[in-house]
Amino acid sequence: MNNKVFKKICNIFLDILIGVFGVILLITIYNDIQVKVLNKSYADFFGYSTFEVQTGSMRPTININDLIIVKKEDSPKIKDIITYKKGKEFITHRVVEAYKETYVTRGDANNTKDEAIKKDQIVGKVIKVIPNFGAFRKTLLNPIVLITLIVSIYIISRMFSNKESIFTKLLKKKKEKVEEEKPVAVPITDFVINDKDEDNLVRASIDEEDEILEEKEEPKLLDEDAIEELKQTIEEEPDEEKTIFFRTISVDSSDINPVVPVPRLIEEGEEEPIVIDEEIKEEDEEVRLKKLKKKHKKFNSIIEKAISIKEEELNEIINIFDDPKLKSNEATIKENFLKIYMEGKYYNYGNENNSKNTCSKLEEVLTEETAKMIKQYKGNDVKFDTKVLKYKALFIVLANIEYANSSYEDIDTKIAVYKKKISKYLEYEDKELNNKIKEIINIQKIYKKIFNDTVSIVDTNTFTLNYNQLTTKKNIYGLVLDHNITFSKVYSNYIISKTYDEGVVAEDKVLVILNILLSKIAKDMIDGNFKNKYLLYLPASIYEKQNKLNNILKLLNNEFVKESVLILVKSSVIVNQKQVFKDIKKEGYQIAIVYDNIAIKEKDSSILSIATYLFIDKKVAKEVKFNSVDDKAIVLENILAKVDIPGGEE
């Protein structure tokens, strides 16, 4: 490496150091002003703060003397590590519970939870841990030390960049000494053959070399006999020995070109493999999310959002096979087929249970819709029949693709089935078909992630919804909500039970249960689990509050949800609120009644006929007869033990 390159590298390195230390100095001065001049409890640099850890409560994640960088965040999630202020101290622990604007934390090395904190106590979320930097920070992040370092580095940098610096002078002096000791070299003259006269040699050099050339002896040319003898000698020698006539040059291993693997060429007739991207690009997911938000600004429930996500996915897959420029009537035809497809596939109007017959049943429904659309059309579009038949084929392909996607995990098997099913209805060249399959699989992966993120947004460590399977009806589940909320020890268990299980809190619990339940129902819907039914018990006080009842029913106002949820009510409540439950039944909601051992008068017994199921404890079943209730609807089981009943209603 020559001196110029060495000096240039040194200068660049020193300039970088000056820049880095300069930025650190500015941050340090800014932080000192906030703490020492403005009397703030901690320094905040554009939403970022640094703290030195003093205890080992977060071992092994964070140790003593580690430096943590904290980003301002007032809405942390479960498992986030946060720093918060308690009195004059700053504590860094992990969030283990969250409820509205209250959070509970615990150190990784601790066995007990901390006291609950409020949102305004949180400094921010830990985004970076720098091991063992705390002690070093006290020395390095000192303004005096930083200024000294910057000045020293600047001086050294100038020494390297100055042409007449000490280093330059020393190098020049050494170079002159070496040149003085070198012997004088005699210039070598090059000769060329003159084209005009091959017998004479003409020198090709500059005029100043004339005298030297005159003194040099002209080289002797080989005569014809000698040339012929040399030719014979070369011809007689083996090829391996011919290299002796050439100068051998040593080659360093670093100069040898590395072996570059040559990609295998695809032979004629062989299919080009489909390469699927392993990771989902964030920008692809963001584009879809923005599109969903723009199309539907507000959803009444998570079910509506899940359906919207699925519709967008199906639309994108259809568009892969469809002409982006829709012709006359095609948008309407496509929309009609999508509606029929969604009803048949996800609302189970075909009464199938995601079995092998699902595709054939959907094909029957689509065929019926095709005939109906063609028969009812009264317009002037002569190609209307062709367009309808085109979309029928596309949606049959879609049904087969979706079935294969849910049935096969192995990507190669899935691709093979896709090819077979698509080729059965549509014609494409192999390369074009491969590209379309790759697009389809990538779309399915993106929307699967969006769907999973959407339905898991209600997941929390604070509440757990248990699904208790009934003994007599295996497809029906009772719902019990468990909480992990820490109450102050000054309250007795009795007070806690009364607060949590009765009154306004008990009514609010229903919304928590319902939100978690709807997430589960959304998964059932997409997975084709049409048989599952869930018993949702509403406290008796809700039926007297029309606004609250309407809000709950609004969340349940979906055909699939209405088929999946049974609103459970005690017989003593329903006979006192006859009209309310008749209206609920009229709106399409299912009602399940539990007989609570209170005698029902003959005039009130007819109200029980609105029940999909009537639950009676085996102990009293022999003593009770309900002529107005279908025997198939009567279930002999103590249902109160399987559902979340408020304590005050027992």
C-alpha positions as CSV (number, residue, x, y, z in Angstrom):
1,M,0.0,0.0,0.0
2,N,1.5,3.4,-1.0
3,N,1.7,6.4,1.2
4,K,-1.1,8.3,-0.5
5,V,-3.7,5.5,-0.1
6,F,-2.6,4.9,3.6
7,K,-3.0,8.7,4.4
8,K,-6.4,8.8,2.6
9,I,-7.7,5.8,4.6
10,C,-6.4,7.3,7.9
11,N,-8.1,10.7,7.1
12,I,-11.4,9.1,6.3
13,F,-11.3,7.0,9.5
14,L,-10.4,10.0,11.7
15,D,-13.1,12.2,10.1
16,I,-15.7,9.5,10.9
17,L,-14.5,9.4,14.5
18,I,-14.8,13.1,14.8
19,G,-18.3,13.0,13.4
20,V,-19.4,10.2,15.8
21,F,-17.9,11.8,18.9
22,G,-19.4,15.2,17.8
23,V,-22.9,13.7,17.6
24,I,-22.4,12.1,21.1
25,L,-21.2,15.4,22.4
26,L,-24.3,17.2,21.2
27,I,-26.5,14.6,22.7
28,T,-24.7,14.7,26.0
29,I,-24.9,18.5,26.2
30,Y,-28.6,18.4,25.3
31,N,-29.3,15.8,28.0
32,D,-27.3,17.7,30.6
33,I,-29.3,20.9,29.8
34,Q,-32.6,19.0,30.3
35,V,-31.5,17.4,33.6
36,K,-29.3,20.1,35.2
37,V,-30.8,23.3,33.8
38,L,-34.4,22.5,33.1
39,N,-34.6,20.2,36.2
40,K,-36.2,17.3,34.4
41,S,-36.1,13.9,36.1
42,Y,-34.7,12.3,32.9
43,A,-33.4,13.4,29.6
44,D,-35.5,12.9,26.4
45,F,-33.7,13.2,23.0
46,F,-36.5,13.3,20.4
47,G,-38.4,10.5,22.1
48,Y,-35.4,8.4,23.1
49,S,-33.8,8.2,26.6
50,T,-31.0,6.2,28.1
51,F,-30.8,4.6,31.5
52,E,-28.1,2.7,33.4
53,V,-29.4,-0.5,35.1
54,Q,-28.5,-0.7,38.8
55,T,-30.2,-4.0,39.8
56,G,-30.5,-7.5,38.6
57,S,-34.3,-7.9,38.6
58,M,-34.3,-8.4,34.8
59,R,-31.6,-11.0,34.6
60,P,-30.6,-12.6,32.3
61,T,-32.3,-10.3,29.8
62,I,-30.8,-7.2,31.3
63,N,-27.9,-7.2,33.8
64,I,-26.3,-4.6,36.2
65,N,-24.3,-1.9,34.4
66,D,-26.1,-2.5,31.1
67,L,-27.2,0.6,29.2
68,I,-30.8,0.6,27.9
69,I,-32.2,2.8,25.2
70,V,-35.9,3.6,25.8
71,K,-38.3,4.8,23.1
72,K,-41.3,6.8,24.1
73,E,-44.4,4.6,24.2
74,D,-47.5,5.0,26.2
75,S,-49.4,1.9,25.0
76,P,-47.1,-1.1,25.4
77,K,-48.2,-4.6,24.7
78,I,-47.9,-7.8,26.8
79,K,-44.3,-9.1,27.0
80,D,-42.9,-5.6,26.2
81,I,-40.1,-4.4,28.5
82,I,-40.9,-0.9,29.7
83,T,-39.3,1.8,32.0
84,Y,-41.7,3.6,34.3
85,K,-41.4,6.1,37.1
86,K,-42.4,5.2,40.6
87,G,-41.8,8.1,43.0
88,K,-38.2,9.3,42.3
89,E,-37.1,5.9,41.0
90,F,-37.1,4.5,37.5
91,I,-38.0,0.8,37.1
92,T,-37.5,-1.4,34.1
93,H,-39.6,-4.5,34.1
94,R,-41.7,-6.6,31.6
95,V,-45.4,-6.0,31.1
96,V,-47.4,-9.2,32.1
97,E,-50.9,-7.8,32.3
98,A,-52.8,-4.9,30.6
99,Y,-56.3,-3.7,31.3
100,K,-57.5,-0.5,29.7
101,E,-54.9,2.1,30.9
102,T,-53.6,0.1,33.7
103,Y,-50.5,-2.2,33.5
104,V,-48.9,-4.8,35.7
105,T,-45.2,-5.5,35.4
106,R,-42.7,-8.1,36.8
107,G,-38.9,-8.5,36.6
108,D,-37.8,-11.6,34.8
109,A,-35.7,-12.6,37.9
110,N,-38.6,-11.8,40.3
111,N,-41.3,-14.3,41.5
112,T,-43.9,-11.6,42.3
113,K,-45.6,-9.0,40.3
114,D,-45.2,-5.3,40.8
115,E,-48.1,-3.0,41.8
116,A,-50.2,-1.8,38.9
117,I,-49.1,1.4,37.2
118,K,-51.0,3.9,35.2
119,K,-50.4,4.9,31.6
120,D,-48.9,8.3,32.6
121,Q,-46.2,6.7,34.6
122,I,-44.6,5.0,31.6
123,V,-41.4,6.5,30.2
124,G,-41.3,4.2,27.2
125,K,-40.4,0.8,25.8
126,V,-36.9,-0.7,25.9
127,I,-35.7,-1.1,22.3
128,K,-32.0,-1.8,22.8
129,V,-29.7,-3.2,25.5
130,I,-26.0,-2.4,25.4
131,P,-24.2,-4.9,27.7
132,N,-21.7,-3.5,30.3
133,F,-21.9,0.0,28.8
134,G,-23.1,1.7,31.9
135,A,-19.7,2.0,33.6
136,F,-18.0,3.1,30.3
137,R,-20.8,5.6,29.8
138,K,-19.8,7.6,32.8
139,T,-16.4,8.2,31.4
140,L,-17.1,8.5,27.7
141,L,-20.3,10.6,27.9
142,N,-18.5,13.3,29.7
143,P,-18.4,16.6,27.8
144,I,-14.8,17.4,28.8
145,V,-13.5,13.9,27.8
146,L,-15.4,14.1,24.5
147,I,-14.0,17.6,23.6
148,T,-10.5,16.4,24.4
149,L,-10.9,13.4,22.2
150,I,-12.3,15.4,19.3
151,V,-9.5,18.0,19.5
152,S,-6.8,15.2,19.7
153,I,-8.3,13.4,16.7
154,Y,-8.5,16.6,14.7
155,I,-4.8,17.4,15.3
156,I,-3.8,13.9,14.3
157,S,-6.0,14.2,11.2
158,R,-4.3,17.5,10.2
159,M,-0.9,15.9,10.6
160,F,-1.8,13.3,8.1
161,S,-3.4,15.7,5.6
162,N,-0.6,18.4,5.7
163,K,1.8,18.0,2.7
164,E,4.8,19.1,4.7
165,S,3.9,17.3,7.9
166,I,6.5,15.4,10.0
167,F,5.4,12.1,8.5
168,T,5.7,13.4,4.9
169,K,9.2,14.8,5.6
170,L,10.5,11.6,7.1
171,L,9.1,9.6,4.2
172,K,10.7,12.0,1.7
173,K,14.1,11.9,3.5
174,K,14.1,8.1,3.5
175,K,13.2,8.0,-0.2
176,E,16.1,10.4,-1.1
177,K,18.6,8.3,0.8
178,V,17.5,5.1,-0.9
179,E,17.7,6.8,-4.3
180,E,21.3,8.0,-3.6
181,E,22.4,4.4,-2.9
182,K,20.9,3.0,-6.1
183,P,23.3,2.3,-9.1
184,V,22.8,4.2,-12.3
185,A,20.8,2.1,-14.7
186,V,21.7,2.1,-18.4
187,P,18.6,2.5,-20.6
188,I,17.8,-0.5,-22.7
189,T,17.1,0.0,-26.4
190,D,14.2,-1.8,-28.1
191,F,14.6,-3.1,-31.7
192,V,12.1,-3.8,-34.4
193,I,12.3,-5.4,-37.8
194,N,12.1,-3.0,-40.7
195,D,9.4,-4.1,-43.1
196,K,11.3,-2.8,-46.1
197,D,14.6,-4.6,-45.5
198,E,14.4,-7.7,-43.3
199,D,18.2,-8.2,-43.4
200,N,18.9,-4.9,-41.6
201,L,18.0,-4.0,-38.0
202,V,16.6,-0.5,-37.4
203,R,16.6,0.8,-33.9
204,A,13.5,2.4,-32.5
205,S,14.4,4.8,-29.7
206,I,14.6,8.5,-28.8
207,D,17.4,10.8,-30.2
208,E,19.2,11.1,-26.9
209,E,20.2,7.4,-27.0
210,D,22.1,7.6,-30.3
211,E,25.6,7.4,-28.7
212,I,24.7,4.4,-26.6
213,L,23.3,2.5,-29.5
214,E,26.4,3.1,-31.7
215,E,28.6,1.5,-29.0
216,K,26.2,-1.6,-28.7
217,E,27.1,-4.6,-30.8
218,E,24.4,-5.5,-33.3
219,P,22.7,-8.8,-32.5
220,K,23.5,-11.8,-34.7
221,L,20.7,-13.4,-36.7
222,L,20.5,-17.2,-37.0
223,D,21.3,-18.6,-40.4
224,E,18.9,-20.8,-42.3
225,D,20.5,-24.1,-41.2
226,A,20.4,-23.1,-37.5
227,I,16.7,-22.1,-37.8
228,E,15.8,-25.5,-39.4
229,E,17.7,-27.4,-36.7
230,L,15.8,-25.5,-34.0
231,K,12.5,-26.3,-35.6
232,Q,13.3,-30.0,-35.7
233,T,14.3,-30.0,-32.0
234,I,11.0,-28.4,-31.0
235,E,9.0,-30.9,-33.1
236,E,10.7,-33.9,-31.5
237,E,10.0,-32.8,-27.9
238,P,6.7,-33.7,-26.2
239,D,4.1,-31.1,-25.5
240,E,4.8,-31.0,-21.8
241,E,8.4,-29.9,-22.3
242,K,7.6,-27.1,-24.7
243,T,7.0,-24.8,-21.8
244,I,10.8,-24.5,-21.3
245,F,10.9,-22.0,-24.1
246,F,8.6,-19.6,-22.1
247,R,9.3,-17.6,-18.9
248,T,7.6,-19.1,-15.8
249,I,5.5,-16.6,-13.8
250,S,4.6,-17.3,-10.2
251,V,0.9,-16.7,-9.4
252,D,-0.4,-15.8,-5.9
253,S,-3.4,-17.9,-4.7
254,S,-5.4,-14.6,-4.3
255,D,-5.0,-13.9,-8.0
256,I,-6.6,-17.1,-9.1
257,N,-10.2,-16.6,-10.2
258,P,-12.7,-18.3,-7.9
259,V,-14.8,-21.1,-9.3
260,V,-18.2,-19.7,-10.2
261,P,-21.0,-22.3,-10.1
262,V,-22.8,-22.5,-13.4
263,P,-26.6,-22.8,-13.0
264,R,-28.1,-26.0,-14.3
265,L,-29.8,-25.4,-17.6
266,I,-33.4,-26.7,-17.9
267,E,-33.5,-29.4,-20.5
268,E,-36.0,-29.4,-23.3
269,G,-39.3,-30.8,-22.1
270,E,-38.4,-30.4,-18.4
271,E,-40.7,-28.1,-16.4
272,E,-39.2,-25.0,-14.8
273,P,-39.5,-25.3,-10.9
274,I,-41.7,-22.8,-9.1
275,V,-39.8,-20.9,-6.5
276,I,-42.0,-19.5,-3.7
277,D,-40.8,-16.6,-1.5
278,E,-40.3,-17.8,2.1
279,E,-40.9,-14.4,3.7
280,I,-43.8,-12.0,3.1
281,K,-42.7,-8.5,2.0
282,E,-43.9,-5.9,4.5
283,E,-44.8,-3.5,1.7
284,D,-47.1,-6.1,0.1
285,E,-48.9,-6.6,3.4
286,E,-49.2,-2.8,4.0
287,V,-50.7,-2.2,0.5
288,R,-53.4,-4.8,1.2
289,L,-54.1,-3.3,4.7
290,K,-54.5,0.2,3.3
291,K,-56.8,-1.1,0.6
292,L,-59.0,-2.8,3.2
293,K,-59.2,0.3,5.4
294,K,-60.0,2.5,2.4
295,K,-62.8,0.1,1.2
296,H,-64.4,-0.4,4.7
297,K,-63.7,2.6,7.0
298,K,-65.6,0.9,9.9
299,F,-66.5,-2.7,10.8
300,N,-69.3,-3.5,13.3
301,S,-67.4,-6.7,14.4
302,I,-64.4,-8.7,13.8
303,I,-66.5,-11.1,11.7
304,E,-67.2,-8.4,9.2
305,K,-63.5,-7.6,9.0
306,A,-62.6,-11.3,8.5
307,I,-65.2,-11.6,5.7
308,S,-63.8,-8.5,4.0
309,I,-60.3,-9.9,4.2
310,K,-61.4,-13.2,2.6
311,E,-63.4,-11.3,-0.2
312,E,-60.3,-9.3,-1.0
313,E,-58.2,-12.4,-1.2
314,L,-60.7,-14.2,-3.5
315,N,-60.9,-11.1,-5.7
316,E,-57.1,-10.9,-6.1
317,I,-57.0,-14.6,-7.1
318,I,-59.8,-14.2,-9.6
319,N,-58.0,-11.2,-11.1
320,I,-54.9,-13.3,-11.8
321,F,-57.0,-15.2,-14.4
322,D,-59.3,-12.4,-15.4
323,D,-58.7,-9.4,-17.8
324,P,-58.1,-6.3,-15.7
325,K,-60.2,-4.3,-18.0
326,L,-63.7,-5.6,-17.3
327,K,-66.1,-5.4,-20.2
328,S,-69.8,-4.6,-20.1
329,N,-71.8,-6.6,-17.4
330,E,-68.7,-8.4,-16.2
331,A,-68.4,-6.5,-12.9
332,T,-72.0,-7.3,-12.0
333,I,-71.6,-11.0,-13.1
334,K,-68.4,-11.3,-11.0
335,E,-70.0,-9.7,-8.0
336,N,-73.0,-12.0,-8.2
337,F,-70.8,-15.1,-8.4
338,L,-68.6,-13.9,-5.5
339,K,-71.7,-13.5,-3.3
340,I,-73.0,-16.9,-4.2
341,Y,-69.5,-18.4,-3.6
342,M,-69.2,-16.8,-0.1
343,E,-72.6,-17.9,0.9
344,G,-72.0,-21.5,-0.2
345,K,-68.5,-21.8,1.1
346,Y,-68.4,-19.8,4.3
347,Y,-72.0,-19.5,5.4
348,N,-72.6,-23.2,4.7
349,Y,-75.8,-22.6,2.7
350,G,-74.9,-25.8,0.9
351,N,-75.0,-27.7,4.3
352,E,-71.6,-29.2,3.7
353,N,-68.8,-29.4,6.3
354,N,-65.7,-28.7,4.3
355,S,-65.6,-32.3,3.1
356,K,-64.5,-33.7,-0.2
357,N,-68.0,-32.9,-1.5
358,T,-67.6,-29.2,-0.9
359,C,-66.2,-28.5,-4.4
360,S,-68.9,-30.6,-6.1
361,K,-71.6,-28.9,-4.1
362,L,-70.3,-25.5,-4.9
363,E,-70.1,-26.4,-8.5
364,E,-73.8,-27.4,-8.4
365,V,-74.7,-24.1,-6.8
366,L,-72.6,-22.1,-9.4
367,T,-74.2,-24.1,-12.2
368,E,-77.7,-23.3,-10.9
369,E,-76.7,-19.6,-10.6
370,T,-75.3,-19.6,-14.2
371,A,-78.6,-21.0,-15.6
372,K,-80.6,-18.5,-13.6
373,M,-78.5,-15.5,-14.7
374,I,-78.7,-16.4,-18.3
375,K,-82.4,-17.0,-18.2
376,Q,-83.2,-13.8,-16.4
377,Y,-81.0,-11.6,-18.6
378,K,-83.1,-9.2,-20.7
379,G,-80.3,-6.9,-22.1
380,N,-78.7,-6.6,-25.6
381,D,-75.3,-8.0,-24.8
382,V,-74.9,-10.8,-27.3
383,K,-71.8,-12.2,-25.4
384,F,-73.6,-12.2,-22.0
385,D,-73.8,-16.0,-21.9
386,T,-70.1,-16.4,-22.7
387,K,-69.2,-14.0,-19.9
388,V,-71.3,-15.8,-17.4
389,L,-69.8,-19.2,-18.4
390,K,-66.3,-17.7,-18.1
391,Y,-66.9,-16.6,-14.5
392,K,-68.5,-19.9,-13.6
393,A,-65.3,-21.6,-14.7
394,L,-63.1,-19.2,-12.8
395,F,-65.1,-19.7,-9.5
396,I,-65.0,-23.5,-9.9
397,V,-61.2,-23.2,-10.3
398,L,-61.2,-20.9,-7.1
399,A,-63.2,-23.6,-5.2
400,N,-60.7,-26.3,-6.1
401,I,-57.7,-24.0,-5.2
402,E,-59.1,-23.1,-1.8
403,Y,-59.9,-26.8,-1.0
404,A,-56.3,-27.8,-2.0
405,N,-54.9,-24.9,0.1
406,S,-56.7,-26.1,3.2
407,S,-56.0,-29.8,2.6
408,Y,-52.3,-29.9,1.8
409,E,-49.4,-28.5,3.8
410,D,-46.6,-29.7,1.6
411,I,-45.9,-26.9,-1.0
412,D,-44.9,-29.3,-3.8
413,T,-48.1,-31.3,-3.4
414,K,-50.1,-28.1,-3.3
415,I,-48.5,-26.8,-6.5
416,A,-49.1,-30.1,-8.3
417,V,-52.9,-30.0,-7.4
418,Y,-53.1,-26.4,-8.4
419,K,-51.7,-27.2,-11.8
420,K,-54.0,-30.1,-12.3
421,K,-57.2,-28.3,-11.3
422,I,-56.4,-25.1,-13.2
423,S,-55.4,-27.0,-16.4
424,K,-58.8,-28.8,-16.2
425,Y,-60.7,-25.6,-16.8
426,L,-58.2,-23.1,-18.3
427,E,-55.5,-23.3,-20.9
428,Y,-52.1,-21.8,-20.2
429,E,-48.5,-22.4,-21.3
430,D,-46.3,-24.1,-18.6
431,K,-44.3,-20.9,-17.9
432,E,-47.4,-18.7,-17.7
433,L,-49.2,-21.2,-15.5
434,N,-46.2,-21.4,-13.1
435,N,-46.1,-17.7,-12.7
436,K,-49.8,-17.6,-11.9
437,I,-49.5,-20.3,-9.3
438,K,-46.6,-18.5,-7.7
439,E,-48.8,-15.3,-7.5
440,I,-51.7,-17.3,-6.0
441,I,-49.6,-18.9,-3.3
442,N,-48.0,-15.5,-2.4
443,I,-51.5,-13.9,-2.2
444,Q,-52.7,-16.7,0.1
445,K,-49.7,-16.4,2.4
446,I,-50.2,-12.6,2.7
447,Y,-53.9,-12.7,3.5
448,K,-53.5,-15.6,5.9
449,K,-51.1,-13.5,7.9
450,I,-53.4,-10.5,7.7
451,F,-56.3,-12.7,8.9
452,N,-54.3,-14.3,11.8
453,D,-53.1,-10.8,12.9
454,T,-56.7,-9.6,12.8
455,V,-58.3,-12.3,14.9
456,S,-55.4,-12.5,17.4
457,I,-55.7,-8.8,18.2
458,V,-58.0,-9.7,21.1
459,D,-55.6,-12.2,22.6
460,T,-54.5,-11.1,26.1
461,N,-53.0,-12.6,29.2
462,T,-55.5,-10.7,31.3
463,F,-58.5,-12.8,30.2
464,T,-58.9,-16.4,29.1
465,L,-62.1,-17.8,27.6
466,N,-62.6,-21.5,28.4
467,Y,-64.8,-23.6,26.1
468,N,-66.5,-26.3,28.2
469,Q,-67.8,-29.1,26.0
470,L,-71.2,-30.5,26.9
471,T,-71.6,-34.2,27.8
472,T,-74.8,-34.8,25.8
473,K,-74.2,-32.4,22.9
474,K,-70.5,-32.7,21.9
475,N,-70.7,-29.8,19.4
476,I,-72.0,-27.3,22.0
477,Y,-69.7,-25.4,24.3
478,G,-70.3,-23.4,27.5
479,L,-68.3,-20.3,27.9
480,V,-66.4,-19.3,31.1
481,L,-64.2,-16.2,31.3
482,D,-61.2,-16.4,33.7
483,H,-59.4,-13.2,34.7
484,N,-55.9,-12.6,35.9
485,I,-56.5,-9.2,37.5
486,T,-54.7,-8.6,40.8
487,F,-56.9,-7.0,43.5
488,S,-55.6,-5.2,46.5
489,K,-55.4,-7.4,49.6
490,V,-57.5,-5.0,51.7
491,Y,-60.6,-6.5,49.9
492,S,-62.0,-9.8,51.0
493,N,-62.7,-12.6,48.4
494,Y,-66.4,-12.0,49.0
495,I,-66.1,-8.3,47.9
496,I,-64.0,-9.2,44.9
497,S,-66.5,-11.9,43.8
498,K,-69.4,-9.5,44.2
499,T,-67.6,-6.7,42.3
500,Y,-66.4,-9.0,39.5
501,D,-69.5,-11.2,39.0
502,E,-72.4,-8.8,39.5
503,G,-73.8,-5.4,38.4
504,V,-72.0,-3.3,35.8
505,V,-68.8,-5.3,35.9
506,A,-70.7,-8.5,35.1
507,E,-72.4,-6.8,32.1
508,D,-69.1,-5.5,30.8
509,K,-67.7,-9.0,31.1
510,V,-70.1,-10.0,28.3
511,L,-68.4,-7.7,25.9
512,V,-65.0,-9.2,26.7
513,I,-66.4,-12.7,26.3
514,L,-68.1,-11.7,23.0
515,N,-65.0,-10.1,21.5
516,I,-62.9,-13.2,22.2
517,L,-65.7,-15.5,21.1
518,L,-66.2,-13.7,17.7
519,S,-62.5,-14.2,17.0
520,K,-62.9,-17.9,17.6
521,I,-66.1,-18.0,15.4
522,A,-64.2,-16.1,12.6
523,K,-61.6,-18.9,12.6
524,D,-64.4,-21.5,12.6
525,M,-66.0,-19.8,9.6
526,I,-62.8,-19.7,7.5
527,D,-61.8,-23.3,8.5
528,G,-65.3,-24.6,7.7
529,N,-66.2,-25.7,11.3
530,F,-69.9,-25.3,10.8
531,K,-71.1,-27.6,13.6
532,N,-69.6,-25.7,16.6
533,K,-72.2,-23.8,18.8
534,Y,-71.5,-21.6,21.8
535,L,-73.7,-20.8,24.8
536,L,-73.6,-17.1,25.6
537,Y,-75.2,-16.2,28.9
538,L,-76.4,-12.6,29.3
539,P,-77.0,-11.3,32.8
540,A,-80.7,-10.7,33.5
541,S,-80.1,-7.0,34.1
542,I,-79.1,-6.5,30.4
543,Y,-82.6,-7.4,29.2
544,E,-83.9,-4.3,31.1
545,K,-81.3,-2.0,29.4
546,Q,-82.3,-1.7,25.8
547,N,-79.2,0.2,24.6
548,K,-76.8,-2.4,26.0
549,L,-78.9,-5.3,24.6
550,N,-79.0,-3.6,21.2
551,N,-75.2,-3.2,21.2
552,I,-74.7,-6.9,22.0
553,L,-77.1,-8.0,19.3
554,K,-75.5,-5.7,16.8
555,L,-72.2,-7.6,17.3
556,L,-74.0,-10.9,16.8
557,N,-75.8,-9.6,13.7
558,N,-74.2,-11.9,11.1
559,E,-75.9,-15.0,9.6
560,F,-73.0,-17.3,10.5
561,V,-72.7,-15.9,14.0
562,K,-76.5,-16.4,14.5
563,E,-76.1,-20.0,13.6
564,S,-73.1,-20.4,15.9
565,V,-74.3,-18.6,19.1
566,L,-77.1,-19.7,21.4
567,I,-78.3,-16.9,23.8
568,L,-78.8,-18.7,27.1
569,V,-81.4,-17.5,29.4
570,K,-83.1,-18.8,32.6
571,S,-86.8,-19.8,32.3
572,S,-87.7,-17.5,35.2
573,V,-86.2,-14.5,33.2
574,I,-87.8,-15.3,29.9
575,V,-91.4,-15.5,31.3
576,N,-91.0,-12.0,32.8
577,Q,-89.6,-10.6,29.5
578,K,-91.8,-12.4,26.9
579,Q,-91.9,-9.7,24.3
580,V,-88.2,-9.0,24.5
581,F,-87.3,-12.6,23.7
582,K,-90.0,-12.9,21.0
583,D,-88.4,-9.9,19.3
584,I,-84.9,-11.4,19.6
585,K,-86.2,-14.7,18.1
586,K,-87.9,-12.8,15.3
587,E,-84.6,-11.2,14.3
588,G,-83.1,-14.6,13.7
589,Y,-81.1,-15.1,16.9
590,Q,-81.1,-18.6,18.5
591,I,-82.3,-18.9,22.1
592,A,-81.5,-21.7,24.6
593,I,-83.4,-21.9,27.9
594,V,-82.3,-23.4,31.1
595,Y,-85.1,-24.5,33.4
596,D,-84.2,-23.1,36.9
597,N,-86.6,-25.2,39.0
598,I,-89.2,-22.4,39.2
599,A,-92.7,-23.5,38.4
600,I,-93.9,-22.2,35.1
601,K,-97.6,-21.4,34.7
602,E,-99.6,-23.0,31.9
603,K,-100.2,-19.7,30.2
604,D,-96.4,-19.1,30.1
605,S,-95.4,-22.5,28.9
606,S,-95.9,-21.6,25.2
607,I,-93.0,-19.1,25.4
608,L,-90.6,-22.1,25.8
609,S,-91.4,-23.2,22.3
610,I,-89.1,-20.4,20.9
611,A,-86.1,-22.3,22.3
612,T,-83.7,-24.1,20.1
613,Y,-82.7,-26.1,23.2
614,L,-84.2,-26.5,26.6
615,F,-81.7,-27.6,29.3
616,I,-83.1,-29.5,32.3
617,D,-81.1,-31.0,35.2
618,K,-81.5,-34.8,35.2
619,K,-82.5,-34.6,38.9
620,V,-85.7,-32.7,38.1
621,A,-86.4,-33.9,34.5
622,K,-88.9,-36.6,35.6
623,E,-91.0,-34.1,37.5
624,V,-91.3,-31.7,34.7
625,K,-93.2,-31.9,31.4
626,F,-93.4,-29.3,28.6
627,N,-96.0,-30.2,26.0
628,S,-95.1,-27.1,23.9
629,V,-91.4,-28.1,23.5
630,D,-90.1,-30.6,20.9
631,D,-88.6,-33.6,22.6
632,K,-85.5,-33.3,20.4
633,A,-84.9,-29.9,21.8
634,I,-84.8,-31.1,25.4
635,V,-81.2,-31.7,26.7
636,L,-80.8,-33.4,30.1
637,E,-77.7,-31.7,31.5
638,N,-76.9,-29.3,34.3
639,I,-75.8,-26.5,32.0
640,L,-75.3,-23.9,34.8
641,A,-72.1,-25.8,35.7
642,K,-70.7,-25.2,32.2
643,V,-71.3,-21.5,31.7
644,D,-70.3,-18.2,33.3
645,I,-73.3,-17.3,35.5
646,P,-73.0,-14.1,37.6
647,G,-72.8,-15.0,41.4
648,G,-75.8,-12.9,42.3
649,E,-78.1,-14.8,39.9
650,E,-77.6,-18.3,41.3
